[in-house]
Amino acid sequence: MAGHAAGGDTRRMTAIAPSGAYLTGLALGGSLIVAIGAQNAFVLRQGLLRAHVALVVVLCILIDVALTTVGVGGLAASLGRSPPALEALAAAGACFLGCYGLGAARRACSSQSLSAAAAGNAQTAGNALLQTLAVSLLNPHVYLDTVLLIGSVGVQQPAPLRPAFLAGVWTASLGWFTSLGFGSRLLAPLFARPMAWRLLDGLVAAVMWGIALTLLWTTFR
């Protein structure tokens, strides 16, 4: 009977453990992804413009899937032992964020009204693809969250539970980017006014420059 009881406990632990790892990944992924940052600001703007939203959303999700998989696979520990690589990544990211913020600031200071339909139609799929890759892969915060932070927690999970942990992280990414990209159109009536676009672009510029300065300060001080 004791053997049956022990076997039952083992089966129950096996059934519960994957769900616990999944919820851990879901909670961690959700807490990191729901923040005002370069990638989220870009997805929000694309959603408001209704410009290649599906392409942008799917690409952001796939990037998250790839980077978190690599992080849990061990790259987190490797990057942590290579300060020059982290410094080079920070410098490149700060440069890109500064330039992107400058473009947003110029739009915020422009008196030209912005039509969501016209701006969305003017952007090609290739341009949207390149901007999504740039705002994602040239942003060191993406690596900090997906590779280092999620990777460091993921490698602490027992090997059989890592797929469940990753599935939780991917669920958070899927839910967030889908909601942000396609749900932002609900704000379209507000952004029918040019001033709303100018305020949004001003916020985007401030966020980009703030992240860039923080990166430079924390990396090279």
Buried (B, 14 or more C-beta within 10 A) or exposed (E): EEEEEEEEEEEEEEEEBBEBBBBBBBEBBBEBBBEEBBBBBBBBBBBBBBBBBEBBBBBBBEBBBEBBBBBBBEBBEEBBEEEEEBEEBBBBBBBBBBBBBEEBBEBBEEEEEBEBEEBBEEBEEEEBBEBBEBBBBBBBBBBBBBBBBBBBBBBEBEEEBBBBBBBBBBBBBBBBBBBBBBEBBEBEEEBEEBEBBBEBBBBBBBBBBBBBEBBBEEBEE
